[in-house]
Amino acid sequence: MDLNCKYILCSMIIGETKTLNYRNLDKINFLGYDLELFQAIKYSIQNKGYVDQEVIVAKVPHLEKYLFDVLDVSVGGENLQEFIDSVYNKQLKIRLKTLMNKKIGSNVESEILDITKELQQMIKETCDSEDYNKKGVELFKEILDELDSEIEETDVFETGYSDLDELINLSPGDLWLIAARASMGKSVFMMNLAKNFAKKNKKVKVLSLEMTSVSLQKRVVSCISGVNLNKLVNKRNMKFLTSEDKDNICKVNTIADYVLANIDYFDKAGATIDEVETQIKLASEQGCEVVFIDYAQFISSSKQYQSETLRIADIVKRIKVCGRDNNILVVMLAQVNRGVEGRADRRPMMSDLDGSSELEKTSDIISFIYRDDYYNDDSQYKGLMEIITRKQRNGGLGTVFLRFFGDIQRITNYSSKVD
């Protein structure tokens, strides 16, 4: 969700707006629920003369809960017209920078002239004709200046784990497949990566086909605050929150809000591969640099396959192509088959992946997660998570040890200690 768009919607609803004649309002890129809500607002103004909440609820009854979430947005004293102009300007910059990064990332010098023409055409389409000569040229120069100063930083993906950053090389358009057996901590690792990227001011989108976005957000709050997750997810356990727990949550509120603002969510059980591809494209258009998918086996398809292995292989191939075409890093979780349970050493291997030969060809990086203390109470690796990289197109292979604190959903460097 875009907090800026929610602010516009909240302002219009609370202010019982009577007109749609705000400059650039029709150019704001509302998406998903925000778009449906905006269309309901337009309907209310056109049919009743002002924004009426009852009309909105009647028009989109399935968004009643989301409407209340929008109305919880803190509305300050900003002038709505000025804020709309500001949001429009930011969205235009994101679109231009996404286009530039996509083209420049291809390293094809012959396309540079085409880039310039495409950007100029986009500016013409999104600026009033009388503003084009002044505003268009200035904005074009501004984007180029920003790209010049940010281009090296843009393509750097630091996981937040020093040993892992030394081993793997992540780039826009890559597909990083992370696989494990159930309960190894795939989702915990995913949300820690998402949090670390977000703290580096990278926009991230999480496509969750298993858990709700609220559940994932609580994991981030638990991780940052150090408060036991069970106290946050179970209402009966909330009474056990100590004054220290509450203080810790308050202390990290600013950090958590900043991180959560950089993480967008799409949660839908049984989402199809077509929907996943659409979300990847939308993420790229919104300026996201990383998309997480949890997880491959939950993606459905209308196409019939002779086996589950062929289905997963085809889905992963389509996601790789979509990520590459949209110049966005895709990190996808996957389940390994039960074959590992029958071995003395249960560390996953490439052959434990369904469709392993196709996945090995398609993925740029394949890593497995393993925690020995899950299987062995007396393990010498107690409290450790192994990230085992068995395939990397542009780098080495190896195992990185991280510290795993499941009760607070936190994963740290091996050398770090939990606060």
Residue pairs with C-beta under 8 A, 6 or more apart in sequence:
1 32
1 33
1 34
1 264
1 265
2 31
2 34
2 264
2 286
3 73
3 261
4 83
4 87
4 90
5 28
5 29
5 30
5 31
5 34
5 87
6 34
6 69
6 70
6 73
7 73
7 75
7 83
8 25
8 28
8 80
8 83
8 84
8 87
9 34
9 37
9 38
9 41
9 70
10 70
10 71
10 73
10 75
11 17
11 75
11 80
11 83
12 41
12 51
12 80
13 41
13 51
13 53
13 56
13 67
13 70
13 71
14 71
14 75
15 51
15 80
16 50
16 51
16 52
17 41
17 45
17 50
17 51
17 80
18 45
18 49
18 50
18 51
19 45
20 26
20 42
20 45
22 80
22 81
22 84
23 81
23 84
23 85
24 84
24 85
24 88
25 84
27 88
27 126
28 84
28 87
28 88
28 91
29 91
29 95
29 285
29 286
30 37
30 38
31 282
31 286
32 266
33 63
33 66
36 60
36 63
37 56
37 60
37 63
37 66
37 67
37 70
40 55
40 56
40 59
40 60
40 63
41 51
41 56
43 55
43 59
44 50
44 51
44 52
44 55
44 56
44 59
45 51
47 55
48 55
53 67
56 67
57 64
57 67
60 67
89 139
92 123
92 126
92 139
93 139
93 142
93 143
93 146
94 285
94 286
94 287
95 122
95 285
96 119
96 122
96 123
96 139
96 140
96 143
97 143
97 146
97 147
97 287
98 284
98 285
98 287
98 327
99 115
99 118
99 119
99 122
100 115
100 119
100 143
100 144
100 147
101 147
101 154
101 172
101 327
102 284
102 326
102 327
103 111
103 112
103 114
103 115
104 115
104 147
104 151
105 155
105 172
105 173
105 327
119 140
119 143
120 136
120 140
123 132
123 135
123 136
123 139
123 140
124 132
124 136
127 135
127 136
127 139
154 289
155 171
155 172
157 170
157 171
157 197
157 202
157 289
157 290
157 329
158 165
158 196
158 197
158 200
159 165
159 168
159 170
159 193
159 196
159 197
160 192
160 193
160 195
160 196
160 197
160 199
160 200
161 196
161 387
161 400
161 402
161 411
161 413
162 413
163 400
163 401
163 402
163 413
163 414
164 387
164 400
164 402
167 389
167 392
167 395
167 396
167 398
167 400
168 176
168 365
168 367
168 389
168 392
168 395
169 392
169 394
169 395
170 176
170 329
170 365
171 329
171 364
171 394
172 289
172 327
172 328
172 329
173 323
173 324
173 327
173 328
173 329
174 323
174 329
174 330
174 364
174 365
175 316
175 319
175 320
175 323
175 324
175 330
175 332
175 362
175 363
175 364
175 365
176 329
176 330
176 331
176 332
176 363
176 364
176 365
176 366
176 367
177 296
177 316
177 332
177 334
177 353
177 359
177 363
177 365
177 366
177 367
178 186
178 189
178 190
178 331
178 332
178 333
178 334
178 367
178 368
178 369
179 186
179 333
179 334
179 335
179 336
179 348
179 352
179 353
179 366
179 367
179 368
179 369
180 186
180 333
180 335
180 336
180 348
180 368
180 369
180 370
181 335
181 336
181 340
181 341
181 346
181 348
182 335
183 374
184 369
184 370
184 371
184 374
184 385
185 369
185 371
185 385
185 404
185 406
185 411
186 294
186 295
186 333
186 369
187 210
187 211
187 216
187 219
187 294
187 333
188 219
188 404
188 406
188 409
188 411
189 369
189 385
189 387
189 411
190 206
190 292
190 294
190 331
190 333
191 206
191 216
191 219
191 220
191 223
191 409
192 223
192 409
192 410
192 411
193 292
193 331
194 204
194 206
194 220
194 263
194 290
194 292
195 220
195 223
195 224
195 259
195 263
197 204
197 262
197 289
197 290
198 204
198 258
198 259
198 260
198 262
198 263
199 255
199 258
199 259
201 262
202 262
202 289
202 290
203 262
203 264
203 286
203 287
203 288
203 289
203 290
204 262
204 263
204 264
204 288
204 289
204 290
204 291
204 292
205 263
205 264
205 265
205 266
205 279
205 283
205 286
205 288
205 290
205 291
205 292
206 213
206 216
206 263
206 264
206 265
206 266
206 291
206 292
206 294
207 266
207 267
207 271
207 276
207 279
207 291
207 292
207 293
207 294
208 216
208 265
208 266
208 267
208 294
209 267
209 268
209 269
209 270
209 271
209 293
209 294
209 295
209 298
209 299
210 269
210 294
210 295
210 298
211 267
211 294
212 267
213 265
213 266
213 267
215 233
216 265
216 267
217 260
217 265
218 229
218 232
218 233
219 229
219 409
220 256
220 259
220 260
220 263
220 409
221 227
221 232
221 249
221 252
221 256
222 228
222 229
222 232
222 408
222 409
222 410
223 408
223 409
223 410
224 252
224 255
224 256
224 259
225 245
225 248
225 249
225 251
225 252
225 256
225 408
226 248
226 408
226 410
226 418
226 419
227 241
227 245
227 248
227 249
227 408
228 245
228 407
228 408
229 407
229 408
229 409
230 237
230 407
231 237
231 238
231 240
231 241
231 245
232 238
264 283
264 286
264 288
266 279
268 275
269 298
270 298
270 300
271 279
271 298
271 299
271 300
272 299
272 300
272 301
272 302
273 299
273 300
273 301
273 315
273 318
273 319
274 302
276 293
276 299
276 319
276 322
277 318
277 319
277 322
279 291
280 291
280 319
280 322
280 323
280 326
280 328
280 330
281 322
281 326
283 291
283 326
283 328
284 326
284 327
284 328
288 328
289 328
289 329
290 328
290 329
290 330
290 331
291 323
291 328
291 329
291 330
291 331
292 330
292 331
292 332
292 333
293 299
293 319
293 330
293 331
293 332
293 333
294 333
295 332
295 333
295 334
295 335
296 312
296 315
296 316
296 332
296 333
296 334
296 335
297 312
297 334
297 335
299 315
301 311
301 314
301 315
303 311
303 314
305 311
305 314
308 354
309 354
309 355
310 355
312 334
312 354
312 355
312 359
313 354
313 355
313 358
313 359
313 362
316 332
316 355
316 358
316 359
316 362
316 363
317 358
317 362
319 330
319 332
320 330
320 362
320 363
322 330
323 329
323 330
334 353
334 359
336 348
336 352
336 353
336 368
337 352
337 353
337 354
339 351
339 352
340 346
340 347
340 348
340 349
340 352
346 370
346 375
347 368
347 370
347 386
347 388
348 368
348 370
348 388
349 368
349 390
350 356
350 360
350 366
350 390
350 391
352 368
353 359
353 360
353 366
359 366
360 366
360 391
363 391
364 392
364 393
364 394
365 389
365 391
365 392
365 393
365 395
366 389
366 390
366 391
366 392
367 387
367 388
367 389
367 390
368 387
368 388
368 389
368 390
369 385
369 386
369 387
369 388
370 385
370 386
370 388
371 381
371 384
371 385
371 386
371 404
372 379
372 380
372 381
372 382
372 384
372 386
373 379
373 381
373 382
373 383
373 384
381 401
383 403
383 404
383 405
384 401
384 402
384 403
384 404
384 414
385 401
385 402
385 403
385 404
385 411
386 399
386 400
386 401
386 402
387 399
387 400
387 401
387 402
388 398
388 399
389 396
389 397
389 398
389 399
389 400
390 397
391 397
400 414
401 414
402 411
402 412
402 413
402 414
403 411
403 412
403 413
403 414
403 416
403 417
403 418
404 411
405 411
405 412
405 418
408 418
410 418
412 418
